[in-house]
Amino acid sequence: MCGLAVLVAAPLWLLLTGNTSFPGSSDEGAPPMTLWQAMLPPLVGIVLTRVLPLGLAETDPLSRSPRALVFRQMWVLLVAALAFPIVIAVLPTGISRGLWYAILKVLLFLVVPLVAFRLLRRGQPHSAAVVVRVPRLRWLAPLPAVLAWFYLSRVSSLAPPPYPAAALPDPVTLAVVSLVTLLTAGVLEEIFYRGFLQTRLESLLGRWPAITVASLLFAAMHLPTHLHSGSVVTGLATVLVYQGLFGVFCGYLWSRYRNIWIVIAVHIVVNLAYVDLLLGWLGR
């Protein structure tokens, strides 16, 4: 309830203070987006995910894992999730936004969890939290919510303006940066926050507490690179509205459909500059 209260209070604060427009990214030259552009697409996606389950049975990938093991793994993941923004915040700006940013993410979101899972398991049977093989219905069922979100967020009049051409790097740099972002953000963040962390929280606490906690931690990851010289409270509210609500949408997709590839695809669409370039070429 406290987590949901925070997510509700964030847009109310922005409305009351008149801060209804903010950059959609921490990248230099990122075009501004309004509060409604940030909120409406994921909210519509959440509603459609709720009303169109298409008879899918709820699943717990960790149902056969010992509860004590899941509990210990959860704490390792929570520490890693909290450590990332703290370490990034204390690093010099040039380092925190450079190669070390990606390296630290790989260490805390992939290497540390996998090593911890292996050490904590101690010969117990392996039970994967990230479902790799997905039945056909779990591909088809989320499509209405995902397509509605995509239309509203990237195609409709709610879509933020594309990056100005002058703000984009040269083609080689853009390709390298896009590939790194795809792997460390679109893929790795979803595996960590939804596949690893949220799944264990769900197994212990239930669906909505897990989605809320994972979404708040996902938003917290973006704090060091999104808090600028303005009000700290306003910057925090902005991150909660944009990244936090997007995290709730992704978390609900994962919880309802257990298709990590759909969630990864949604995240890639948000981060990949080529998507906006293609839509611009098609005359969005």
LUMKOL-81140 format. One record per residue (C-alpha): x, y, z; residue in one letter. Coordinates in steps of 0.5 Angstrom, whole numbers. Each point is the difference from the previous one (the first is absolute). Layout:
<nodes>
east->X north->Y up->Z type->A
...
</nodes>
This chain:
<nodes>
east->0 north->0 up->0 type->M
east->6 north->5 up->2 type->C
east->3 north->-2 up->-7 type->G
east->-7 north->1 up->-4 type->L
east->-1 north->7 up->4 type->A
east->7 north->2 up->-2 type->V
east->-2 north->-1 up->-8 type->L
east->-6 north->4 up->1 type->V
east->3 north->5 up->4 type->A
east->5 north->2 up->-6 type->A
east->-4 north->2 up->-5 type->P
east->-5 north->4 up->5 type->L
east->7 north->4 up->2 type->W
east->2 north->1 up->-7 type->L
east->-8 north->3 up->-2 type->L
east->0 north->4 up->7 type->L
east->7 north->3 up->-2 type->T
east->-1 north->1 up->-7 type->G
east->6 north->-4 up->-2 type->N
east->-4 north->-4 up->-6 type->T
east->5 north->0 up->-5 type->S
east->7 north->-4 up->1 type->F
east->5 north->-3 up->-4 type->P
east->-1 north->-7 up->-2 type->G
east->7 north->-2 up->0 type->S
east->6 north->2 up->4 type->S
east->4 north->0 up->-7 type->D
east->2 north->7 up->-2 type->E
east->-5 north->3 up->-5 type->G
east->-6 north->-4 up->2 type->A
east->-6 north->3 up->-2 type->P
east->-5 north->1 up->6 type->P
east->-7 north->-4 up->1 type->M
east->-6 north->2 up->4 type->T
east->-3 north->-3 up->6 type->L
east->-5 north->-3 up->-4 type->W
east->5 north->-3 up->-5 type->Q
east->3 north->-3 up->5 type->A
east->-6 north->-3 up->4 type->M
east->-5 north->-2 up->-5 type->L
east->3 north->-5 up->-4 type->P
east->2 north->-5 up->5 type->P
east->-6 north->1 up->4 type->L
east->-4 north->-2 up->-6 type->V
east->5 north->-6 up->-1 type->G
east->-1 north->-2 up->8 type->I
east->-8 north->1 up->-1 type->V
east->0 north->-5 up->-6 type->L
east->5 north->-5 up->3 type->T
east->-5 north->0 up->6 type->R
east->-7 north->-1 up->-5 type->V
east->3 north->-4 up->-5 type->L
east->4 north->-6 up->3 type->P
east->-3 north->-5 up->-5 type->L
east->-1 north->-6 up->5 type->G
east->7 north->0 up->2 type->L
east->2 north->-4 up->6 type->A
east->4 north->4 up->5 type->E
east->7 north->-4 up->1 type->T
east->6 north->1 up->5 type->D
east->6 north->-2 up->-3 type->P
east->3 north->-1 up->7 type->L
east->-6 north->-4 up->3 type->S
east->5 north->-6 up->1 type->R
east->6 north->3 up->3 type->S
east->1 north->0 up->8 type->P
east->-3 north->7 up->3 type->R
east->6 north->1 up->4 type->A
east->4 north->0 up->-6 type->L
east->-4 north->5 up->-4 type->V
east->0 north->4 up->6 type->F
east->8 north->0 up->0 type->R
east->0 north->1 up->-7 type->Q
east->-5 north->6 up->0 type->M
east->4 north->4 up->5 type->W
east->7 north->-1 up->-4 type->V
east->-4 north->3 up->-6 type->L
east->-3 north->6 up->4 type->L
east->7 north->2 up->3 type->V
east->2 north->0 up->-8 type->A
east->-6 north->4 up->-2 type->A
east->2 north->5 up->6 type->L
east->7 north->0 up->-1 type->A
east->0 north->2 up->-8 type->F
east->-3 north->7 up->1 type->P
east->4 north->1 up->6 type->I
east->7 north->-1 up->-3 type->V
east->-2 north->3 up->-7 type->I
east->-2 north->7 up->5 type->A
east->7 north->0 up->3 type->V
east->4 north->-1 up->-7 type->L
east->2 north->6 up->-4 type->P
east->-5 north->2 up->-5 type->T
east->5 north->-2 up->-6 type->G
east->1 north->-7 up->3 type->I
east->-7 north->-1 up->2 type->S
east->-3 north->1 up->-7 type->R
east->6 north->-4 up->-3 type->G
east->2 north->-7 up->-1 type->L
east->0 north->-1 up->7 type->W
east->-7 north->1 up->1 type->Y
east->-1 north->-6 up->-5 type->A
east->5 north->-4 up->3 type->I
east->-3 north->1 up->7 type->L
east->-7 north->-2 up->-2 type->K
east->3 north->-6 up->-3 type->V
east->3 north->-2 up->7 type->L
east->-5 north->2 up->4 type->L
east->-6 north->-2 up->-4 type->F
east->3 north->-7 up->-3 type->L
east->6 north->-2 up->3 type->V
east->-1 north->1 up->7 type->V
east->-7 north->-3 up->0 type->P
east->2 north->-6 up->-4 type->L
east->6 north->-2 up->5 type->V
east->-5 north->1 up->6 type->A
east->-5 north->-4 up->-3 type->F
east->5 north->-6 up->-1 type->R
east->3 north->1 up->7 type->L
east->-6 north->0 up->3 type->L
east->-3 north->-6 up->-3 type->R
east->5 north->-4 up->3 type->R
east->-2 north->-6 up->-4 type->G
east->-7 north->1 up->0 type->Q
east->-4 north->-1 up->-7 type->P
east->0 north->6 up->-5 type->H
east->-7 north->4 up->-1 type->S
east->1 north->5 up->-5 type->A
east->-4 north->7 up->1 type->A
east->1 north->2 up->-7 type->V
east->-5 north->-4 up->-4 type->V
east->4 north->-1 up->-7 type->V
east->-5 north->-4 up->-4 type->R
east->-6 north->3 up->0 type->V
east->-7 north->-3 up->-3 type->P
east->-3 north->3 up->-6 type->R
east->-6 north->2 up->4 type->L
east->5 north->4 up->5 type->R
east->2 north->4 up->-7 type->W
east->-7 north->2 up->-2 type->L
east->-3 north->1 up->6 type->A
east->4 north->7 up->2 type->P
east->0 north->2 up->-7 type->L
east->-6 north->5 up->1 type->P
east->3 north->3 up->6 type->A
east->7 north->1 up->-3 type->V
east->-3 north->3 up->-7 type->L
east->-4 north->5 up->3 type->A
east->5 north->2 up->5 type->W
east->5 north->0 up->-7 type->F
east->-5 north->4 up->-4 type->Y
east->-1 north->5 up->6 type->L
east->7 north->1 up->2 type->S
east->3 north->0 up->-7 type->R
east->-5 north->2 up->-5 type->V
east->-6 north->4 up->2 type->S
east->0 north->7 up->2 type->S
east->2 north->-2 up->7 type->L
east->7 north->-2 up->-3 type->A
east->6 north->5 up->2 type->P
east->3 north->3 up->-6 type->P
east->6 north->-4 up->-3 type->P
east->7 north->2 up->2 type->Y
east->3 north->6 up->-4 type->P
east->5 north->-3 up->-5 type->A
east->5 north->5 up->3 type->A
east->0 north->-4 up->6 type->A
east->1 north->-7 up->-2 type->L
east->8 north->-2 up->-1 type->P
east->3 north->-2 up->-6 type->D
east->-3 north->-7 up->-3 type->P
east->6 north->-4 up->3 type->V
east->-1 north->3 up->7 type->T
east->-7 north->-1 up->-1 type->L
east->0 north->-7 up->-2 type->A
east->5 north->-2 up->6 type->V
east->-4 north->4 up->5 type->V
east->-7 north->-3 up->-2 type->S
east->3 north->-7 up->0 type->L
east->3 north->1 up->7 type->V
east->-7 north->3 up->3 type->T
east->-4 north->-6 up->-3 type->L
east->4 north->-5 up->3 type->L
east->1 north->4 up->7 type->T
east->-6 north->3 up->1 type->A
east->-5 north->-3 up->-5 type->G
east->2 north->-7 up->2 type->V
east->4 north->0 up->6 type->L
east->-5 north->5 up->4 type->E
east->-6 north->-4 up->-1 type->E
east->4 north->-7 up->1 type->I
east->2 north->3 up->7 type->F
east->-6 north->4 up->2 type->Y
east->-6 north->-4 up->-2 type->R
east->3 north->-7 up->-2 type->G
east->5 north->0 up->7 type->F
east->-3 north->5 up->5 type->L
east->-7 north->0 up->-1 type->Q
east->-1 north->-7 up->-1 type->T
east->3 north->-2 up->7 type->R
east->-4 north->6 up->3 type->L
east->-6 north->-3 up->-3 type->E
east->1 north->-7 up->2 type->S
east->1 north->3 up->7 type->L
east->-5 north->6 up->1 type->L
east->-5 north->0 up->-6 type->G
east->-1 north->3 up->-7 type->R
east->-1 north->7 up->2 type->W
east->5 north->1 up->6 type->P
east->5 north->-3 up->-5 type->A
east->-2 north->5 up->-6 type->I
east->0 north->6 up->4 type->T
east->7 north->-2 up->4 type->V
east->4 north->-2 up->-7 type->A
east->-3 north->7 up->-3 type->S
east->2 north->4 up->5 type->L
east->7 north->-3 up->0 type->L
east->0 north->1 up->-8 type->F
east->-2 north->7 up->1 type->A
east->6 north->1 up->5 type->A
east->5 north->-3 up->-5 type->M
east->-1 north->6 up->-4 type->H
east->0 north->6 up->5 type->L
east->8 north->1 up->0 type->P
east->-1 north->2 up->-7 type->T
east->-7 north->3 up->0 type->H
east->1 north->5 up->6 type->L
east->2 north->7 up->-3 type->H
east->2 north->6 up->3 type->S
east->-8 north->2 up->2 type->G
east->-4 north->-3 up->5 type->S
east->2 north->-6 up->3 type->V
east->-7 north->-2 up->2 type->V
east->-3 north->2 up->-7 type->T
east->6 north->-4 up->-3 type->G
east->-2 north->-6 up->4 type->L
east->-7 north->1 up->-2 type->A
east->2 north->0 up->-7 type->T
east->3 north->-7 up->0 type->V
east->-5 north->-3 up->4 type->L
east->-5 north->2 up->-5 type->V
east->4 north->-2 up->-6 type->Y
east->4 north->-6 up->2 type->Q
east->-4 north->-2 up->5 type->G
east->-7 north->0 up->-3 type->L
east->4 north->-4 up->-6 type->F
east->3 north->-5 up->5 type->G
east->-7 north->-1 up->2 type->V
east->-3 north->-2 up->-7 type->F
east->6 north->-4 up->-1 type->C
east->0 north->-4 up->6 type->G
east->-8 north->-1 up->-1 type->Y
east->2 north->-3 up->-7 type->L
east->5 north->-4 up->3 type->W
east->-5 north->-2 up->6 type->S
east->-6 north->-2 up->-4 type->R
east->3 north->-3 up->-6 type->Y
east->7 north->-3 up->2 type->R
east->3 north->2 up->-7 type->N
east->7 north->4 up->1 type->I
east->1 north->1 up->-7 type->W
east->-6 north->4 up->-1 type->I
east->2 north->4 up->6 type->V
east->7 north->1 up->-3 type->I
east->-3 north->2 up->-6 type->A
east->-4 north->6 up->3 type->V
east->6 north->2 up->4 type->H
east->4 north->0 up->-7 type->I
east->-5 north->4 up->-3 type->V
east->1 north->6 up->5 type->V
east->7 north->0 up->0 type->N
east->2 north->-1 up->-8 type->L
east->1 north->6 up->-4 type->A
east->-1 north->-4 up->-6 type->Y
east->-7 north->-1 up->2 type->V
east->-1 north->7 up->-1 type->D
east->4 north->1 up->-6 type->L
east->-4 north->-5 up->-3 type->L
east->-7 north->3 up->2 type->L
east->3 north->7 up->-3 type->G
east->2 north->-3 up->-6 type->W
east->-7 north->-3 up->-1 type->L
east->-3 north->6 up->2 type->G
east->-3 north->-1 up->7 type->R
</nodes>
